[in-house]
């Protein structure tokens, strides 16, 4: 039988990578949900999801970096706050009875946040044209007196947000961008493209930190990890190949094939469906 009867999961991984990469995400939440639904050992599936995340989001980060769309000065507090906590979260042992409900709850919350963030983004963009000159004038008058305070408070807030989301991402074995993006939209952190670029960077560093934490938790060598992959998911090379191809296609087509609002709607539906399905297991 083709792929040991697992052709469907390889196809779903490809589609998830295609859709998520178009929005600047890695797809780790859906990969993890699909692996849970396929009864993959909960000790192995976070490492598989995070590795797939890295294959997908690396292309997005490269695209954003070459186009100079990553605001490094604003992204660094989020990243610095998240990296150590993503490692800590990844290194915490969780039983399947705890892992699955936690994953289900986080997916449902992420889906709701994506829907709220989408509505908020649309309402924010509509009146912006009329009020833009007035806002610019007001910013010029008061900006210099508040800049230092805003910079200090903003850095603390972003580092704290990164830490909380990094810990949660490490626990469930995802990159965390699916939580970060709607929060940044709700707080009007920046434009949609800047948020997508920052989310991609956030996913990349958290996936690396979380993967290190996951391997240290079990104290497995590289050869032992490969053995575990082969034992619990012998079709794992096909998963890697499918997300690599899907991610490349999605990254190249990101600017042309679907609008950001449509991508966020699709992502929200996928995440909510997976979360609710896991909740009924």
N, C-alpha and C positions, 0 to 999 in steps of 0.2 A: 504493500500500500504506500502511496506517495507520502514521503516525510513521516512515515509511521502513523499515518492517519491524522497528522497535525497540520495539514495544509491550511486549514481555516485560520489557525492562530498566526501563522506566518503572514497570511494575507491581511489579517487585522493589524498586525504590527506594521506592515507596509503602509496601510491606509492611515494609521495613527501618526506615523512619522511624516507622511505627506501633509496631513492637515496641520499638525502641531508645528512643524518647522515653518510653515507659511505664516504662522502667527508669532514666530520667534520663540516657541516653546520646544521642549525636548520630547514630551509625551510620556514621561516616567510614570505619571499617575495612571494612565490607561494601560501601559505595559504591566504595571504591578497588578492592577485589577484583573487583567486577562490571565496572568500567571496564577493568581489565586483561584480564579474560576476553573483553571485547568489542573488544580490540585498539585501544583509544584511546591516543593518543600519551602516553607516560609523562611528558612535560614539561607536559602540560595536565591530566591526570587528578587530580593532587593539588589543583590550584586548584578544580576542579569538586567534589571531595569535601569540601574545607574550606568552600566556599561553601554546600553542602548542609548541612554540619554546623551552620553558623551559623544557617541558617533553622530547623533543628529544635531546637537546644539553647537558643536565645534564649527560646523559649516555656517550656521547663523551668526556666530560671533565673528568669524572671519569676514563675512559679508558686511556686517555692521562696522567692524573696525576699518576695513579698507574704504568704506564710504564715509568714515569719520562721523558716525552717528552715535558713538558711545561717549557719554559725558563722564569722563574718568573722574573728575573732581567730585561729582555728585554721587557717582556709583561706589567709590572707594569706601565710604562709611558703611554702606549696606553690606558690601563684600567682607570687609574686615570684621564686622560684627557677626556675620553668619558662619564663616569658615570654622572657627573652633567649636561652635555649638553644633554644626552639622556633623563634625567628627564625633563629638560626644554623643549625639543622638544615634549615630550609626553604630557606636560601640556598646550601646545599652541592649542587653539581651531581652527579647520579648517572646512570650509564648504565642502560639497561633491564636489562642482564645482571646488574647489582648490585641494582637497585631491586626487581625481582620476587622473587628469593630472600630479600632482606631483609624484604619485606612478608610473604611466605609464612611465614618463621620467626617473625616478631612475632605474626602471627595465631594460629599454633599455640600459642605460649607464652601469649598472652592467653586463648585458649580453655581451656587447662589450668588457668591461674590462676583463671578464673571457676568452674570445676568444683571446684577445691580450696577456694576461698573460700566457695562455697555449702555444702559439707560442713562446713567449719570453723564457719561461721556457725550452722548448725543445731545442731551439737554444743555450741557455746558457749551457745546460748539455753536449752537444756533444763534444766541444773542451776541456773540463775541465781536462781530464785525462793527455793530453800531457803537458799542461801548469802548472799543479799542483805543481811540485817541484820548478819551477822558482818563482811562486807566493808565495809559503811558504817562500822561501829564502828572497824575497823582503820584505815580511811582517815582517820577523824577524829583518831586517836591519832598517826599518823605523817606525815600529809599536810603539815602546816605546815613540818616540818623538811626535807622533800624537794622542796617545791614549786618553789623557785628553781632548783635543779639540774635538775629535770625540765623546767621551762619552757625553760631555756637549751639543754639537750641535745635537747629535742623540736623546737625551732625549727631548730636546725642539721640534724637528721635530716630534717625535712620539707622544708626548702629544698633539701637535697641530693637527696632523692627527686624533688622537683619538677623539678630541673635535669636529672637523668638521663632521666626520662620525657618531659620537654619536648623534649630533643634527639632522642630516638627518634621522638616524634610528628612533629616537624618534618621528619625525614628521609623518613618514609613518607607524610606528608601526611594525618595524622589528628589528632584532638584529644587523645588520650592517656588519656581517662577509662576506657577499657576495660582499661588497665594499672593505673591508679591505684586503681580501686574494689576489685579483689580483693586488692591489697596492703594497703589500709586494713582490709579485713575480716580478713585473716590476722593483722594486728598488733593487732586489737581497738581500732582508732583511735576508733571511736564506734559509735552505733547505725546500723542500715541506712539509715534515712531521712536522717540527717545525712551519711552517706557519699555517698548518691545526690545530695544537694544540692551537696556539695563537688565531686563529680565533674562535675556539670553546669557549675559555674563554671570548673573547670579546663579543660574542653573548650572553653568559650566563649573564654577568653583565649588559649589555645594555638592555636585555629583562626584567630583574628585575627593573632597573631604569625606563625604558620606561613604564612598567606596573604600577608602582607607580605614574608616571606622568599622565598617562591616567586616573587612578581612581581619582586622586586629581582634575583633570580638570573638572570632572562632579560631584565631591563631593558625590559619591555614596558609600554606605556601602556595605559590602560583600553580604548581603541578597538582596540589590537592584541590584547589579551586576548580581547575579544569576537570579533574576527576568527578567532583561533585556536580558540575554542570552536566557532564556526560551521563551521570547516574540518574539525576532527577529531571533533566531536560535534554535528552540526546540530540534534539533538533536545534540546539542553541546556535550553531554556526549559521543556519538559515535565518534565524531571527536577526542576527547581526547584519547579515547581507541585506535583508529586506529593509531594515531601518536606515541603513547607509544609503541605499538606492532611493528610498522614499524621501529621506531627508534632503538629499541633493536635489531631487526634482522640486520639492516644496520650497527650498531655499531659492532656487533659480526662478521659480514662478511666483514668488511671494508678492511682488509688486504689481502683478498683472491679472491674476486669475480670479481672485476673490477679494471683496472689500474687507477691511479690518472688522467691521461690525458683523459681517456674515461669518467670518472666521471665529470670532468670539462666541457667536450664537452656536455654531457647530460644536466648538470645544465645550461650551457649557452643557449642551445636551449629552455629549459623550460622557463627560465626567459625572453628571447627575445620574445618568442611567447606570453607569458602573457602580457608583456609590450605593444606590438603592438596591441594585441586584446583590451586592455583597452583604448589605444589611439583612437580606432575607435568607442568607445561607444558614 
